[in-house]
């Protein structure tokens, strides 16, 4: 299987199996995290 296809399949698996993600940023050297919901669709 081509490397790009493997990566795409892994990302699709993550979108199917997870409904929440952690978004991390920083400001003035301080870390901030936010719990965010997301939804993925098949773009094909």
HUCORZI-V573337 format. One record per residue. N is the residue number from 0. OMEGA is omega in whole degrees, 0 to 359 (NA if undefined). Layout:
n=N omega=OMEGA
n=N omega=OMEGA
//
This chain:
n=0 omega=180
n=1 omega=183
n=2 omega=180
n=3 omega=179
n=4 omega=178
n=5 omega=180
n=6 omega=179
n=7 omega=179
n=8 omega=179
n=9 omega=178
n=10 omega=177
n=11 omega=177
n=12 omega=180
n=13 omega=179
n=14 omega=180
n=15 omega=188
n=16 omega=182
n=17 omega=178
n=18 omega=180
n=19 omega=177
n=20 omega=176
n=21 omega=176
n=22 omega=182
n=23 omega=176
n=24 omega=174
n=25 omega=179
n=26 omega=181
n=27 omega=178
n=28 omega=180
n=29 omega=179
n=30 omega=175
n=31 omega=177
n=32 omega=177
n=33 omega=174
n=34 omega=183
n=35 omega=174
n=36 omega=175
n=37 omega=180
n=38 omega=178
n=39 omega=175
n=40 omega=178
n=41 omega=184
n=42 omega=182
n=43 omega=NA
//
